Amino acid sequence: MADTQQVDAKAARKVARLAKQISAFSKKHGGAEGQLANIGERGTRIVLVGEDGGWGDLVAPSHETAQKAVEKSGITVHEAFDGEFAAKVRTGPYEWSRMAGIQVGGPSNG
């Protein structure tokens, strides 16, 4: 029973830490919205998009942990990363050069 309590306490701390990071991102970017994406055994990716177009992500060890963290932070969560939500993302020269890599003269990805 002590092992179960220890695991529950660890999971609760992880949820609280993620919620704090999400809230900090939201505060920095004038609000935020998110989307949860399963990334297999690694867990669930929490994609964040700020009202100013800034974006970032966090990784939770499970979908349940990610879901609890976004609920605790109070952000709106979208089912998919598309439409108006995806259109809010603003990228700069760095992202474009990294995405295109050597194809457009940016740094190589290798």
N, CA, C and O of each residue as an XYZ file, in Angstrom:
440
protein
N       0.816     -1.188      0.000
C       0.000      0.000      0.000
C       0.859      1.251      0.000
O       0.494      2.250     -0.620
N       1.984      1.212      0.679
C       2.876      2.366      0.713
C       3.412      2.672     -0.685
O       3.599      3.834     -1.046
N       3.659      1.608     -1.477
C       4.148      1.812     -2.840
C       3.113      2.545     -3.694
O       3.465      3.416     -4.490
N       1.842      2.193     -3.529
C       0.767      2.836     -4.276
C       0.659      4.307     -3.904
O       0.487      5.159     -4.775
N       0.756      4.603     -2.639
C       0.691      5.994     -2.191
C       1.871      6.789     -2.729
O       1.729      7.953     -3.102
N       3.040      6.150     -2.767
C       4.237      6.817     -3.271
C       4.092      7.125     -4.764
O       4.462      8.209     -5.214
N       3.556      6.175     -5.525
C       3.337      6.373     -6.963
C       2.308      7.476     -7.173
O       2.502      8.341     -8.027
N       1.206      7.461     -6.403
C       0.178      8.490     -6.518
C       0.731      9.873     -6.206
O       0.402     10.845     -6.886
N       1.566      9.963     -5.182
C       2.162     11.252     -4.805
C       3.093     11.751     -5.903
O       3.116     12.943     -6.208
N       3.856     10.843     -6.494
C       4.769     11.218     -7.573
C       3.982     11.709     -8.789
O       4.360     12.698     -9.417
N       2.885     11.014     -9.122
C       2.050     11.418    -10.254
C       1.409     12.780     -9.996
O       1.320     13.607    -10.904
N       0.966     13.013     -8.770
C       0.359     14.300     -8.420
C       1.377     15.431     -8.528
O       1.036     16.530     -8.965
N       2.612     15.175     -8.137
C       3.667     16.196     -8.270
C       3.953     16.495     -9.738
O       4.173     17.649    -10.105
N       3.949     15.465    -10.576
C       4.189     15.653    -12.011
C       3.066     16.486    -12.636
O       3.327     17.381    -13.441
N       1.815     16.190    -12.263
C       0.679     16.966    -12.761
C       0.822     18.421    -12.341
O       0.640     19.327    -13.154
N       1.147     18.643    -11.076
C       1.283     20.012    -10.558
C       2.409     20.758    -11.266
O       2.266     21.939    -11.581
N       3.531     20.080    -11.518
C       4.675     20.709    -12.197
C       4.306     21.090    -13.629
O       4.609     22.195    -14.079
N       3.651     20.174    -14.343
C       3.235     20.473    -15.717
C       2.216     21.611    -15.753
O       2.306     22.499    -16.601
N       1.254     21.587    -14.841
C       0.238     22.650    -14.794
C       0.893     23.998    -14.523
O       0.488     25.008    -15.097
N       1.888     24.023    -13.664
C       2.606     25.268    -13.366
C       3.337     25.777    -14.612
O       3.330     26.977    -14.885
N       3.969     24.870    -15.372
C       4.668     25.256    -16.594
C       3.680     25.759    -17.654
O       3.959     26.733    -18.353
N       2.536     25.098    -17.768
C       1.514     25.522    -18.727
C       0.996     26.911    -18.352
O       0.850     27.779    -19.212
N       0.721     27.112    -17.070
C       0.229     28.411    -16.597
C       1.251     29.514    -16.833
O       0.884     30.627    -17.208
N       2.530     29.215    -16.618
C       3.591     30.204    -16.855
C       3.658     30.561    -18.341
O       3.809     31.732    -18.692
N       3.548     29.566    -19.207
C       3.543     29.811    -20.650
C       2.356     30.700    -21.010
O       2.498     31.671    -21.753
N       1.193     30.361    -20.479
C      -0.018     31.131    -20.759
C       0.125     32.580    -20.318
O      -0.259     33.496    -21.045
N       0.667     32.784    -19.150
C       0.865     34.142    -18.632
C       1.833     34.932    -19.520
O       1.604     36.106    -19.811
N       2.901     34.284    -19.939
C       3.920     34.940    -20.763
C       3.389     35.318    -22.148
O       3.836     36.300    -22.741
N       2.436     34.535    -22.659
C       1.963     34.734    -24.033
C       0.541     35.284    -24.120
O      -0.100     35.175    -25.165
N       0.043     35.872    -23.032
C      -1.275     36.502    -23.066
C      -2.432     35.527    -23.147
O      -3.505     35.874    -23.642
N      -2.228     34.323    -22.670
C      -3.228     33.265    -22.747
C      -2.701     32.143    -23.612
O      -1.745     32.327    -24.366
N      -3.312     30.995    -23.505
C      -2.844     29.862    -24.301
C      -3.960     28.852    -24.515
O      -4.934     28.792    -23.763
N      -3.784     28.068    -25.560
C      -4.647     26.943    -25.869
C      -3.727     25.762    -26.109
O      -2.531     25.939    -26.341
N      -4.280     24.554    -26.056
C      -3.436     23.384    -26.225
C      -4.094     22.262    -26.987
O      -5.273     22.314    -27.336
N      -3.289     21.242    -27.233
C      -3.747     20.025    -27.884
C      -2.887     18.891    -27.359
O      -1.679     19.058    -27.191
N      -3.486     17.746    -27.098
C      -2.753     16.588    -26.597
C      -2.526     15.614    -27.740
O      -3.458     15.273    -28.469
N      -1.285     15.166    -27.896
C      -0.939     14.235    -28.967
C      -0.193     13.045    -28.389
O       0.842     13.206    -27.743
N      -0.716     11.859    -28.622
C      -0.065     10.636    -28.158
C       1.244     10.442    -28.925
O       1.260     10.511    -30.154
N       2.327     10.202    -28.211
C       3.607      9.954    -28.879
C       4.135      8.561    -28.527
O       5.343      8.343    -28.432
N       3.208      7.632    -28.338
C       3.568      6.238    -28.097
C       4.040      5.985    -26.681
O       3.526      6.571    -25.728
N       5.014      5.116    -26.552
C       5.515      4.734    -25.234
C       6.101      5.909    -24.464
O       6.156      5.877    -23.235
N       6.531      6.925    -25.157
C       7.136      8.105    -24.525
C       6.123      8.893    -23.713
O       6.491      9.556    -22.744
N       4.826      8.829    -24.100
C       3.809      9.549    -23.357
C       2.909     10.370    -24.248
O       2.523      9.940    -25.335
N       2.581     11.560    -23.774
C       1.683     12.465    -24.496
C       2.309     13.844    -24.579
O       2.775     14.394    -23.581
N       2.312     14.390    -25.778
C       2.850     15.727    -26.019
C       1.737     16.746    -25.787
O       0.631     16.606    -26.309
N       2.045     17.764    -25.002
C       1.111     18.865    -24.771
C       1.603     20.026    -25.628
O       2.597     20.672    -25.297
N       0.901     20.288    -26.734
C       1.273     21.371    -27.638
C       0.573     22.630    -27.148
O      -0.640     22.624    -26.934
N       1.326     23.704    -26.969
C       0.779     24.964    -26.464
C       0.937     26.059    -27.510
O       1.988     26.184    -28.138
N      -0.112     26.846    -27.690
C      -0.061     27.993    -28.592
C      -0.588     29.195    -27.822
O      -1.718     29.192    -27.335
N       0.255     30.226    -27.721
C      -0.120     31.431    -27.009
C      -0.965     32.356    -27.864
O      -0.988     32.237    -29.089
N      -1.658     33.277    -27.214
C      -2.477     34.261    -27.931
C      -1.625     35.142    -28.838
O      -2.129     35.684    -29.821
N      -0.350     35.290    -28.523
C       0.549     36.094    -29.352
C       1.193     35.292    -30.482
O       2.024     35.821    -31.221
N       0.814     34.013    -30.621
C       1.363     33.170    -31.682
C       2.574     32.368    -31.253
O       3.028     31.495    -31.994
N       3.112     32.645    -30.064
C       4.231     31.849    -29.564
C       3.778     30.422    -29.299
O       2.614     30.181    -28.977
N       4.691     29.490    -29.433
C       4.305     28.098    -29.236
C       5.401     27.324    -28.534
O       6.554     27.751    -28.474
N       5.022     26.196    -28.014
C       5.962     25.323    -27.328
C       5.265     24.010    -27.008
O       4.091     23.819    -27.327
N       5.994     23.124    -26.382
C       5.387     21.866    -25.999
C       6.038     21.295    -24.751
O       7.152     21.663    -24.377
N       5.321     20.399    -24.131
C       5.785     19.669    -22.960
C       5.438     18.207    -23.192
O       4.550     17.898    -23.986
N       6.132     17.305    -22.505
C       5.812     15.886    -22.624
C       5.426     15.353    -21.255
O       6.159     15.512    -20.279
N       4.267     14.718    -21.201
C       3.784     14.075    -19.986
C       3.990     12.569    -20.139
O       3.929     12.053    -21.255
N       4.230     11.860    -19.047
C       4.482     10.421    -19.138
C       3.264      9.600    -19.557
O       3.412      8.447    -19.963
N       2.063     10.174    -19.464
C       0.854      9.452    -19.872
C      -0.215     10.453    -20.302
O      -0.131     11.645    -20.007
N      -1.221      9.938    -21.006
C      -2.318     10.801    -21.432
C      -3.102     11.293    -20.218
O      -3.540     12.443    -20.180
N      -3.274     10.430    -19.242
C      -3.998     10.806    -18.026
C      -3.304     11.967    -17.305
O      -3.962     12.907    -16.859
N      -1.990     11.897    -17.196
C      -1.223     12.978    -16.561
C      -1.368     14.273    -17.345
O      -1.577     15.336    -16.761
N      -1.257     14.188    -18.668
C      -1.407     15.379    -19.520
C      -2.791     15.980    -19.368
O      -2.929     17.196    -19.240
N      -3.813     15.145    -19.380
C      -5.192     15.612    -19.262
C      -5.411     16.329    -17.930
O      -6.024     17.396    -17.890
N      -4.915     15.747    -16.850
C      -5.060     16.366    -15.536
C      -4.315     17.699    -15.468
O      -4.797     18.651    -14.854
N      -3.141     17.767    -16.098
C      -2.337     18.994    -16.059
C      -3.028     20.137    -16.802
O      -3.062     21.263    -16.306
N      -3.582     19.859    -17.993
C      -4.247     20.932    -18.734
C      -5.534     21.351    -18.034
O      -5.896     22.527    -18.058
N      -6.226     20.402    -17.412
C      -7.432     20.749    -16.660
C      -7.076     21.653    -15.481
O      -7.762     22.641    -15.218
N      -6.009     21.310    -14.778
C      -5.585     22.096    -13.626
C      -5.138     23.501    -14.039
O      -5.356     24.463    -13.303
N      -4.516     23.619    -15.210
C      -4.035     24.925    -15.674
C      -5.172     25.790    -16.201
O      -5.051     27.015    -16.232
N      -6.272     25.173    -16.615
C      -7.435     25.927    -17.073
C      -7.409     26.369    -18.525
O      -8.235     27.192    -18.917
N      -6.498     25.857    -19.336
C      -6.467     26.266    -20.746
C      -7.508     25.500    -21.553
O      -7.978     24.441    -21.137
N      -7.860     26.047    -22.707
C      -8.744     25.373    -23.650
C      -7.938     24.315    -24.383
O      -6.814     24.575    -24.811
N      -8.504     23.129    -24.529
C      -7.818     22.039    -25.220
C      -8.612     21.670    -26.467
O      -9.826     21.474    -26.412
N      -7.905     21.580    -27.596
C      -8.512     21.230    -28.875
C      -8.291     19.751    -29.160
O      -7.299     19.164    -28.728
N      -9.229     19.157    -29.894
C      -9.126     17.747    -30.270
C      -8.030     17.525    -31.312
O      -7.357     16.494    -31.304
N      -7.858     18.487    -32.198
C      -6.882     18.341    -33.285
C      -6.105     19.646    -33.458
O      -6.557     20.720    -33.061
N      -4.940     19.521    -34.055
C      -4.102     20.689    -34.320
C      -4.353     21.119    -35.760
O      -3.557     20.836    -36.655
N      -5.478     21.809    -35.970
C      -5.831     22.245    -37.314
C      -6.711     23.485    -37.253
O      -7.034     23.979    -36.173
N      -7.091     23.976    -38.412
C      -8.001     25.108    -38.508
C      -7.500     26.377    -37.851
O      -6.319     26.712    -37.935
N      -8.414     27.083    -37.194
C      -8.095     28.365    -36.562
C      -7.022     28.214    -35.485
O      -6.191     29.102    -35.299
N      -7.048     27.093    -34.786
C      -6.058     26.865    -33.738
C      -4.644     26.814    -34.327
O      -3.750     27.503    -33.835
N      -4.437     26.029    -35.348
C      -3.115     25.921    -35.980
C      -2.695     27.233    -36.624
O      -1.508     27.557    -36.668
N      -3.667     27.987    -37.123
C      -3.359     29.259    -37.793
C      -2.828     30.313    -36.822
O      -2.253     31.311    -37.257
N      -3.009     30.111    -35.530
C      -2.507     31.062    -34.535
C      -0.989     31.003    -34.374
O      -0.386     31.963    -33.893
N      -0.367     29.904    -34.765
C       1.075     29.726    -34.582
C       1.845     30.696    -35.466
O       1.569     30.812    -36.660
N       2.798     31.382    -34.882
C       3.670     32.289    -35.622
C       5.091     31.756    -35.534
O       5.623     31.537    -34.446
N       5.685     31.556    -36.681
C       7.070     31.081    -36.713
C       7.970     32.187    -37.233
O       7.538     33.070    -37.975
N       9.200     32.120    -36.837
C      10.183     33.109    -37.254
C      11.211     32.507    -38.190
O      11.081     31.355    -38.604
N      12.223     33.274    -38.524
C      13.260     32.807    -39.441
C      13.972     31.541    -38.952
O      14.326     30.673    -39.750
N      14.177     31.447    -37.646
C      14.872     30.272    -37.112
C      14.100     28.991    -37.427
O      14.669     28.019    -37.924
N      12.794     28.999    -37.133
C      11.986     27.806    -37.373
C      11.959     27.437    -38.853
O      12.075     26.265    -39.210
N      11.804     28.450    -39.713
C      11.762     28.180    -41.147
C      13.076     27.592    -41.636
O      13.072     26.669    -42.451
N      14.193     28.107    -41.155
C      15.469     27.571    -41.621
C      15.698     26.167    -41.089
O      16.272     25.335    -41.791
N      15.265     25.883    -39.868
C      15.428     24.546    -39.310
C      14.501     23.547    -39.989
O      14.884     22.398    -40.206
N      13.288     23.970    -40.326
C      12.345     23.055    -40.993
C      12.820     22.728    -42.403
O      12.708     21.585    -42.846
N      13.342     23.713    -43.101
C      13.779     23.503    -44.473
C      15.220     23.017    -44.545
O      15.617     22.381    -45.521
N      16.002     23.316    -43.513
C      17.395     22.866    -43.479
C      18.206     23.369    -44.649
O      18.098     24.528    -45.049
N      19.008     22.498    -45.186
C      19.920     22.909    -46.257
C      19.210     23.182    -47.580
O      19.813     23.713    -48.512
N      17.927     22.819    -47.664
C      17.187     23.048    -48.908
C      17.064     24.529    -49.240
O      16.990     24.890    -50.414
N      17.041     25.407    -48.214
C      16.942     26.838    -48.463
C      18.124     27.592    -47.894
O      18.049     28.799    -47.663
N      19.217     26.880    -47.668
C      20.415     27.532    -47.185
C      20.486     27.681    -45.686
O      21.373     28.364    -45.173
N      19.574     27.059    -44.977
C      19.606     27.114    -43.518
C      20.573     26.093    -42.959
O      21.198     25.350    -43.716
N      20.706     26.046    -41.627
C      21.616     25.063    -41.039
C      21.147     23.657    -41.333
O      19.946     23.402    -41.414
N      22.084     22.747    -41.493
C      21.692     21.368    -41.773
C      21.115     20.735    -40.503
O      21.427     21.146    -39.386
N      20.300     19.764    -40.700
C      19.685     19.061    -39.572
C      20.497     17.857    -39.165
O      20.042     17.062    -38.343
N      21.655     17.701    -39.700
C      22.446     16.498    -39.426
C      23.574     16.731    -38.571
O      24.319     15.800    -38.265
